[in-house]
Amino acid sequence: MLLHTKIVDVYQSECGPDARFVLEAMALGVSRGDGDGRKRYSSKALAKWLRVSEKLASDALAELVAIGAVERVSTISGAGRPSITYEIPPSKADAVKEQYDFYGMNTTIIEQLFSGAEILTGKLGALVKTITETATLAKAGKPTPPGARSRLSAANRLLLGALLSRADRFGAVYGLGSSELMRLTGLDNESLKHRLKRLGALGLIRSYVPGASSVVFRVKKVPSIYFLNLDHPGFGWQRRCGVLVHISARDEKRISFAEILMSKSPAVGYAGSMERDEKKQIVTHFLRGQEDEVFDLLEVVLFRYASELLQRFWYELGVDRPIDTAGLHEQIFDDLQKPPSEESTKVEADHRWDTIISFFVRLVVDIAKDYRTRFGQASWIEYSPENLSILPVKQKTGQIIIAVVLVPVPRGIAACTVLRETRLGVAEIRDEYWSESEMPLERRVQCGLASPLPRRLMAKKSF
């Protein structure tokens, strides 16, 4: 959540994205302020601080004054015109004072977005220019737009901040639908879609899985899921996280888990899944008629469950010991929708439902075992299982290429490391990069670290 939501009612306010960005920055100043926490800004000083145009700052402040979120203060000091400054009214400022943990797990990055920090970005495949290399004036003598100067616009910083405020420490955003994003940012649907693509083109969003409605899920619509790049060079070079990629040499890995669920491929070796025709028929009937997007979404949900198993049972999964799946069973039971009863008795209906839940529990365990086995081939890496999470690779390569995010990066390996299985059970380092931005663009896309985008949104030349 963002601080400005404690000042304005995002469900009622017509406040636009630029005004919300300015208000968020002012609220952050109050939250981090000394003394009584009161912060006053002139329009010019605010524009300079936030690296936006004076017109944007002036228009935003006027909009905020109109809805009562900001007060205009006129101060007379000697001869001449009074000085005009703006502040959040004390009655509203109290709501945001000392809210140090309000932004959640990614506070440091969010504070950069709503401050004067220089956050330089560039299209995927292009080297980000330094400040001195970037022209600030167009041919006509007018300031170039932020994007042309490799800077994020105010609206894009606000949108990214909203996503980061709901992201976990691995950069995954669950449960934030487009409707809520529009309420938080003041963007309309078309602008939201455009800006999400823009953040993807800049490498700030690695990938996203569109939300979907389905009778398979208990909720009416499962929101889109986003995977953010917390190690983007625009945020500095602190090495907040790393990525580890594994490339298998086995042909059976060409089948994705989504394809298994679609029953387009034999599910040999997974979930003992289709060992019995009866169980196969029950699960197939449960998933009958679903669109491909539902299977893609379901696959990512299963990866989330598997990540939690890896974090809790890394050792047990590596030696094939039994694990406690009661919590997993409960999660799946809560997230999936029990199908309408078609049986003559409640006992038969409950049996079918238990079969469905048991299938998904077993499949998630098998996914976790697969990841544990493959990354366990790199026995020299000092894993901290609680600091690992699956990063879906949304390419047409099945499970040939898999990836995980590591927070922090284990000692002794590069921030971006690619493993290749040279023979059964043995993996070696294929590539190492101090930063994943050094990896060639095509390979980043193949490994799930970035999304394929229309050519017009990407740089003409790759690294």
C-alpha positions as CSV (number, residue, x, y, z in Angstrom):
1,M,0.0,0.0,0.0
2,L,1.1,3.6,-0.5
3,L,1.1,6.5,2.0
4,H,-1.2,8.7,0.0
5,T,-4.0,6.3,0.5
6,K,-4.1,7.4,4.2
7,I,-4.7,11.0,3.0
8,V,-7.2,10.6,0.1
9,D,-9.9,8.1,-0.4
10,V,-8.6,6.2,-3.5
11,Y,-12.1,4.7,-4.0
12,Q,-13.7,8.1,-4.3
13,S,-11.0,10.5,-5.4
14,E,-10.6,11.6,-9.1
15,C,-7.0,12.6,-8.4
16,G,-4.8,11.9,-11.4
17,P,-1.5,9.9,-11.4
18,D,0.8,12.9,-11.4
19,A,-0.9,14.5,-8.5
20,R,-0.8,11.2,-6.6
21,F,2.9,10.9,-7.2
22,V,3.5,14.4,-5.8
23,L,1.3,13.6,-2.8
24,E,3.1,10.4,-2.2
25,A,6.4,12.2,-2.2
26,M,5.1,14.8,0.2
27,A,3.6,12.2,2.5
28,L,6.9,10.3,2.5
29,G,8.7,13.6,3.5
30,V,6.2,14.0,6.4
31,S,6.7,10.4,7.4
32,R,10.4,10.7,7.6
33,G,10.5,14.3,8.9
34,D,12.0,15.6,12.1
35,G,10.3,17.6,14.8
36,D,6.6,18.1,14.1
37,G,7.0,16.5,10.7
38,R,5.6,19.5,8.8
39,K,7.1,19.9,5.3
40,R,6.5,22.9,3.1
41,Y,7.5,23.1,-0.6
42,S,7.3,25.7,-3.2
43,S,6.3,24.5,-6.6
44,K,9.7,25.2,-8.1
45,A,11.6,23.5,-5.2
46,L,9.3,20.4,-5.4
47,A,9.9,20.1,-9.2
48,K,13.6,20.3,-8.7
49,W,13.6,17.8,-5.9
50,L,11.5,15.2,-7.7
51,R,13.2,15.8,-11.1
52,V,9.9,16.7,-12.8
53,S,8.8,19.7,-14.8
54,E,7.6,22.8,-13.0
55,K,4.3,22.6,-14.9
56,L,3.7,19.0,-13.7
57,A,4.5,20.1,-10.1
58,S,2.3,23.2,-10.4
59,D,-0.7,21.4,-12.0
60,A,-0.4,18.5,-9.5
61,L,-0.4,20.9,-6.5
62,A,-3.4,22.8,-7.8
63,E,-5.2,19.4,-8.2
64,L,-4.3,18.4,-4.6
65,V,-5.4,21.8,-3.2
66,A,-8.8,21.4,-5.0
67,I,-9.5,18.1,-3.2
68,G,-8.2,19.3,0.2
69,A,-5.2,16.9,0.3
70,V,-2.8,19.9,0.3
71,E,-3.0,23.4,1.7
72,R,-1.7,26.5,0.0
73,V,0.3,28.7,2.4
74,S,1.0,32.4,1.7
75,T,3.8,34.0,3.7
76,I,4.6,37.7,3.7
77,S,8.2,38.6,4.4
78,G,9.1,42.2,3.8
79,A,8.3,44.0,0.6
80,G,7.3,42.3,-2.6
81,R,5.0,39.4,-3.3
82,P,4.2,36.8,-0.7
83,S,5.9,33.4,-1.0
84,I,3.7,30.5,-1.8
85,T,4.3,27.1,-0.4
86,Y,2.3,23.9,0.0
87,E,1.9,21.4,2.8
88,I,-0.2,18.5,3.8
89,P,-2.7,19.8,6.4
90,P,-1.7,18.9,10.0
91,S,-5.0,17.0,10.4
92,K,-4.0,14.7,7.5
93,A,-0.3,14.7,8.2
94,D,-0.8,12.9,11.5
95,A,-2.0,9.8,9.6
96,V,1.4,9.4,7.9
97,K,3.8,10.4,10.6
98,E,6.4,7.8,11.5
99,Q,5.0,5.2,9.1
100,Y,8.5,3.6,8.7
101,D,7.3,0.1,7.8
102,F,4.3,1.0,5.8
103,Y,5.9,0.1,2.4
104,G,6.6,-3.5,3.4
105,M,9.6,-5.5,2.3
106,N,10.9,-3.2,-0.5
107,T,10.9,0.1,1.4
108,T,14.4,1.2,0.2
109,I,13.5,1.0,-3.5
110,I,10.1,2.6,-3.0
111,E,11.7,5.5,-1.1
112,Q,14.0,6.0,-4.1
113,L,11.0,6.3,-6.5
114,F,9.4,9.0,-4.4
115,S,12.5,11.1,-3.8
116,G,15.1,13.0,-5.8
117,A,17.1,9.8,-6.4
118,E,18.3,9.5,-10.0
119,I,16.8,6.3,-11.3
120,L,18.1,5.8,-14.9
121,T,16.6,3.1,-17.1
122,G,16.8,2.1,-20.7
123,K,15.0,-0.2,-23.1
124,L,15.9,-3.9,-22.9
125,G,19.1,-4.5,-24.8
126,A,20.4,-0.9,-24.5
127,L,23.0,0.3,-22.1
128,V,21.7,2.9,-19.8
129,K,23.3,6.3,-20.4
130,T,25.0,8.2,-17.6
131,I,23.6,11.5,-16.5
132,T,26.3,13.5,-18.4
133,E,25.7,11.5,-21.6
134,T,22.0,12.2,-21.6
135,A,20.7,15.3,-23.4
136,T,18.2,17.3,-21.4
137,L,17.0,19.6,-24.2
138,A,15.3,18.7,-27.4
139,K,16.0,20.5,-30.7
140,A,13.2,22.9,-30.1
141,G,14.8,24.0,-26.8
142,K,12.1,22.4,-24.7
143,P,12.8,19.7,-22.0
144,T,12.6,16.2,-23.4
145,P,10.2,13.8,-21.7
146,P,11.5,11.7,-18.9
147,G,11.7,8.6,-21.0
148,A,13.9,10.2,-23.5
149,R,16.3,11.1,-20.7
150,S,16.3,7.5,-19.5
151,R,14.2,8.5,-16.5
152,L,10.9,7.1,-15.4
153,S,7.9,9.4,-15.7
154,A,6.0,10.4,-12.5
155,A,3.1,8.1,-13.5
156,N,5.4,5.1,-14.1
157,R,7.2,5.7,-10.8
158,L,3.8,5.7,-9.0
159,L,2.7,2.5,-10.8
160,L,6.0,0.7,-10.0
161,G,5.8,1.9,-6.4
162,A,2.3,0.5,-6.1
163,L,3.5,-2.9,-7.4
164,L,6.6,-2.9,-5.1
165,S,4.4,-2.1,-2.1
166,R,2.7,-5.4,-2.6
167,A,5.7,-7.5,-3.7
168,D,7.4,-10.0,-1.6
169,R,11.1,-10.0,-1.0
170,F,11.7,-12.0,-4.2
171,G,9.7,-9.5,-6.3
172,A,6.5,-11.5,-6.8
173,V,3.2,-9.7,-6.6
174,Y,0.1,-11.7,-5.9
175,G,-3.4,-10.6,-5.2
176,L,-3.2,-7.1,-6.9
177,G,-5.8,-6.9,-9.6
178,S,-6.0,-4.2,-12.3
179,S,-9.0,-2.6,-10.7
180,E,-7.1,-2.0,-7.5
181,L,-4.1,-0.8,-9.4
182,M,-6.2,1.7,-11.2
183,R,-7.7,2.9,-7.9
184,L,-4.2,3.3,-6.4
185,T,-2.7,5.1,-9.3
186,G,-5.6,7.0,-10.9
187,L,-4.7,5.5,-14.3
188,D,-7.4,4.3,-16.7
189,N,-7.4,0.8,-18.1
190,E,-5.7,1.6,-21.4
191,S,-3.0,3.8,-19.7
192,L,-2.4,1.0,-17.2
193,K,-1.8,-1.6,-19.9
194,H,0.5,0.7,-21.8
195,R,2.6,1.5,-18.7
196,L,2.8,-2.1,-17.6
197,K,4.3,-2.9,-21.0
198,R,6.6,0.1,-20.7
199,L,7.9,-1.2,-17.3
200,G,8.4,-4.6,-19.0
201,A,10.3,-3.0,-21.9
202,L,12.6,-1.4,-19.3
203,G,13.3,-4.7,-17.6
204,L,11.6,-3.6,-14.3
205,I,8.9,-6.2,-14.7
206,R,10.4,-9.5,-15.6
207,S,7.1,-11.2,-16.6
208,Y,3.5,-11.3,-15.7
209,V,0.7,-13.9,-15.9
210,P,-2.7,-12.4,-16.8
211,G,-5.5,-12.9,-14.3
212,A,-8.4,-15.2,-15.2
213,S,-11.8,-16.2,-14.2
214,S,-12.6,-19.9,-13.9
215,V,-14.8,-22.3,-12.0
216,V,-11.6,-24.0,-11.0
217,F,-10.8,-21.2,-8.5
218,R,-12.7,-20.4,-5.4
219,V,-12.5,-16.6,-6.0
220,K,-14.4,-15.0,-8.9
221,K,-11.3,-13.9,-10.6
222,V,-7.6,-14.6,-9.8
223,P,-5.7,-11.3,-10.2
224,S,-2.7,-11.1,-12.5
225,I,0.7,-12.1,-11.0
226,Y,3.8,-9.9,-11.6
227,F,7.4,-10.8,-11.2
228,L,9.6,-7.6,-10.6
229,N,13.3,-7.3,-11.1
230,L,14.5,-6.0,-7.7
231,D,18.1,-6.1,-8.9
232,H,17.6,-3.7,-11.8
233,P,20.6,-1.4,-12.2
234,G,18.4,1.6,-12.0
235,F,18.1,0.9,-8.3
236,G,21.8,0.9,-7.8
237,W,24.3,-2.0,-7.5
238,Q,23.6,-3.3,-4.1
239,R,23.0,-6.9,-5.3
240,R,19.7,-7.3,-3.5
241,C,19.1,-10.6,-5.1
242,G,20.4,-13.1,-7.6
243,V,19.1,-15.5,-10.1
244,L,20.1,-19.1,-10.7
245,V,19.2,-20.9,-13.9
246,H,19.3,-24.6,-14.7
247,I,19.3,-26.0,-18.2
248,S,18.5,-29.7,-18.5
249,A,19.7,-32.1,-21.2
250,R,16.8,-34.5,-20.8
251,D,14.1,-34.6,-23.5
252,E,11.3,-35.4,-21.0
253,K,11.7,-31.9,-19.6
254,R,10.3,-30.4,-22.7
255,I,6.8,-30.9,-21.2
256,S,5.6,-28.0,-19.0
257,F,3.4,-28.6,-16.0
258,A,0.6,-26.6,-17.7
259,E,0.7,-29.1,-20.6
260,I,0.5,-31.9,-18.1
261,L,-2.6,-30.4,-16.7
262,M,-4.1,-29.9,-20.1
263,S,-3.6,-33.6,-20.7
264,K,-1.8,-32.7,-24.0
265,S,1.2,-34.8,-23.0
266,P,1.7,-37.9,-20.9
267,A,2.3,-37.1,-17.3
268,V,4.8,-39.9,-16.6
269,G,6.8,-39.3,-13.5
270,Y,4.6,-36.5,-12.1
271,A,2.2,-37.0,-9.3
272,G,2.2,-40.7,-10.0
273,S,-0.3,-38.5,-11.7
274,M,-1.9,-40.5,-14.3
275,E,-1.1,-43.9,-12.9
276,R,-4.7,-44.9,-12.6
277,D,-7.3,-44.2,-15.2
278,E,-9.9,-43.4,-12.6
279,K,-7.9,-40.6,-11.1
280,K,-7.0,-39.3,-14.5
281,Q,-10.6,-39.1,-15.5
282,I,-11.6,-37.3,-12.3
283,V,-8.9,-34.7,-12.7
284,T,-9.4,-34.3,-16.4
285,H,-13.1,-33.8,-15.8
286,F,-12.4,-31.1,-13.2
287,L,-10.2,-29.2,-15.7
288,R,-12.4,-29.8,-18.7
289,G,-13.1,-26.8,-20.9
290,Q,-10.6,-24.4,-19.4
291,E,-8.7,-21.9,-21.5
292,D,-5.0,-22.0,-21.9
293,E,-4.6,-18.9,-19.7
294,V,-6.2,-20.7,-16.8
295,F,-3.6,-23.5,-17.1
296,D,-0.8,-21.0,-17.2
297,L,-2.2,-19.2,-14.1
298,L,-2.7,-22.5,-12.3
299,E,0.9,-23.6,-13.1
300,V,2.3,-20.4,-11.5
301,V,0.1,-20.9,-8.4
302,L,1.5,-24.4,-8.1
303,F,5.0,-23.0,-8.4
304,R,4.2,-20.7,-5.4
305,Y,3.2,-23.7,-3.4
306,A,6.3,-25.6,-4.4
307,S,8.5,-22.6,-3.4
308,E,7.1,-22.8,0.1
309,L,7.9,-26.5,0.2
310,L,11.5,-25.9,-0.9
311,Q,11.9,-23.3,1.8
312,R,10.6,-25.6,4.5
313,F,11.7,-29.0,3.4
314,W,14.9,-28.6,1.4
315,Y,16.8,-31.3,3.2
316,E,13.9,-33.8,3.2
317,L,13.2,-33.3,-0.5
318,G,16.8,-34.0,-1.3
319,V,16.9,-37.4,0.4
320,D,13.3,-38.4,-0.5
321,R,12.0,-38.3,3.1
322,P,8.3,-37.9,3.8
323,I,7.2,-34.3,4.4
324,D,4.2,-32.8,6.2
325,T,1.8,-31.8,3.5
326,A,-1.1,-30.8,5.8
327,G,-0.6,-27.1,5.2
328,L,-0.3,-27.6,1.4
329,H,-3.5,-29.6,1.4
330,E,-5.3,-26.8,3.2
331,Q,-3.9,-24.2,0.8
332,I,-5.1,-26.1,-2.2
333,F,-8.5,-26.8,-0.6
334,D,-8.9,-23.0,0.1
335,D,-7.8,-21.9,-3.4
336,L,-9.7,-24.3,-5.6
337,Q,-13.4,-24.6,-6.0
338,K,-15.2,-27.8,-5.3
339,P,-17.1,-28.8,-8.4
340,P,-20.9,-29.1,-8.3
341,S,-22.0,-32.5,-7.2
342,E,-22.9,-34.9,-10.0
343,E,-23.0,-38.0,-7.8
344,S,-26.0,-39.6,-6.3
345,T,-24.4,-39.5,-2.8
346,K,-22.3,-37.0,-0.8
347,V,-19.8,-39.8,-0.1
348,E,-19.1,-40.1,-3.9
349,A,-18.8,-36.3,-4.3
350,D,-16.4,-36.0,-1.4
351,H,-14.3,-38.9,-2.8
352,R,-13.9,-37.1,-6.1
353,W,-13.0,-33.9,-4.4
354,D,-10.4,-35.6,-2.2
355,T,-9.0,-37.2,-5.3
356,I,-8.6,-33.8,-7.0
357,I,-6.9,-32.3,-3.9
358,S,-4.6,-35.3,-3.5
359,F,-3.6,-35.1,-7.1
360,F,-2.5,-31.4,-6.8
361,V,-0.7,-32.1,-3.5
362,R,1.3,-34.8,-5.1
363,L,2.0,-32.7,-8.2
364,V,3.3,-29.8,-6.1
365,V,5.5,-32.2,-4.1
366,D,6.9,-33.6,-7.4
367,I,7.6,-30.1,-8.7
368,A,9.5,-29.2,-5.5
369,K,11.5,-32.5,-5.7
370,D,12.4,-31.7,-9.3
371,Y,13.7,-28.3,-8.5
372,R,15.5,-29.6,-5.4
373,T,17.2,-32.4,-7.5
374,R,18.3,-30.2,-10.3
375,F,19.6,-27.3,-8.3
376,G,21.1,-29.7,-5.8
377,Q,23.4,-30.9,-8.6
378,A,25.4,-27.7,-7.9
379,S,26.5,-29.1,-4.5
380,W,29.1,-26.4,-4.1
381,I,26.5,-23.7,-3.7
382,E,25.7,-22.9,-0.1
383,Y,21.9,-22.6,-0.3
384,S,19.8,-21.0,2.3
385,P,16.5,-22.6,1.4
386,E,14.4,-20.0,3.1
387,N,15.9,-17.4,0.8
388,L,14.9,-19.1,-2.5
389,S,11.8,-18.8,-4.7
390,I,10.8,-20.3,-8.0
391,L,10.8,-17.8,-11.0
392,P,8.5,-19.1,-13.7
393,V,10.1,-19.3,-17.2
394,K,7.2,-18.5,-19.5
395,Q,8.8,-19.8,-22.7
396,K,7.9,-22.7,-25.0
397,T,10.7,-24.9,-23.6
398,G,8.7,-26.9,-21.0
399,Q,10.9,-27.5,-18.0
400,I,14.2,-27.6,-20.0
401,I,15.0,-24.2,-18.4
402,I,14.1,-23.4,-14.8
403,A,15.1,-20.6,-12.6
404,V,15.0,-19.4,-9.0
405,V,15.5,-16.1,-7.3
406,L,18.0,-16.0,-4.4
407,V,17.8,-13.3,-1.6
408,P,20.6,-12.7,-0.8
409,V,23.1,-14.1,-3.4
410,P,25.0,-17.1,-1.8
411,R,28.7,-16.6,-1.3
412,G,31.0,-17.8,-4.0
413,I,28.6,-17.4,-7.0
414,A,27.8,-14.5,-9.4
415,A,24.6,-12.6,-9.1
416,C,23.4,-14.3,-12.4
417,T,24.6,-17.9,-12.8
418,V,23.5,-20.4,-15.4
419,L,24.0,-24.1,-14.8
420,R,23.9,-26.7,-17.5
421,E,23.3,-30.4,-16.9
422,T,26.3,-32.0,-18.7
423,R,25.2,-35.6,-17.9
424,L,22.6,-37.2,-15.7
425,G,22.8,-35.8,-12.2
426,V,25.8,-33.5,-12.9
427,A,25.6,-29.8,-13.6
428,E,28.4,-27.3,-14.3
429,I,28.5,-23.5,-14.6
430,R,27.8,-22.5,-18.1
431,D,27.8,-18.7,-17.7
432,E,28.4,-16.2,-14.9
433,Y,27.5,-12.5,-14.8
434,W,28.2,-10.0,-12.1
435,S,24.8,-8.5,-13.0
436,E,22.1,-10.1,-15.1
437,S,21.9,-6.9,-17.2
438,E,25.3,-8.1,-18.6
439,M,23.6,-11.2,-20.0
440,P,22.7,-11.0,-23.7
441,L,19.1,-10.0,-24.2
442,E,18.0,-13.1,-26.1
443,R,19.4,-15.4,-23.4
444,R,17.7,-13.3,-20.7
445,V,14.4,-13.9,-22.4
446,Q,15.1,-17.6,-22.8
447,C,15.9,-17.9,-19.1
448,G,12.7,-16.1,-18.0
449,L,14.6,-13.0,-16.7
450,A,12.8,-10.8,-19.1
451,S,9.8,-11.0,-21.4
452,P,9.7,-11.0,-25.2
453,L,8.3,-7.7,-26.3
454,P,7.3,-6.1,-29.6
455,R,10.3,-4.9,-31.6
456,R,9.2,-1.3,-31.3
457,L,9.5,-1.5,-27.5
458,M,13.0,-2.9,-27.5
459,A,16.4,-1.4,-28.3
460,K,17.7,-1.9,-31.8
461,K,21.0,-3.4,-30.6
462,S,21.5,-5.9,-27.8
463,F,24.4,-6.0,-25.4
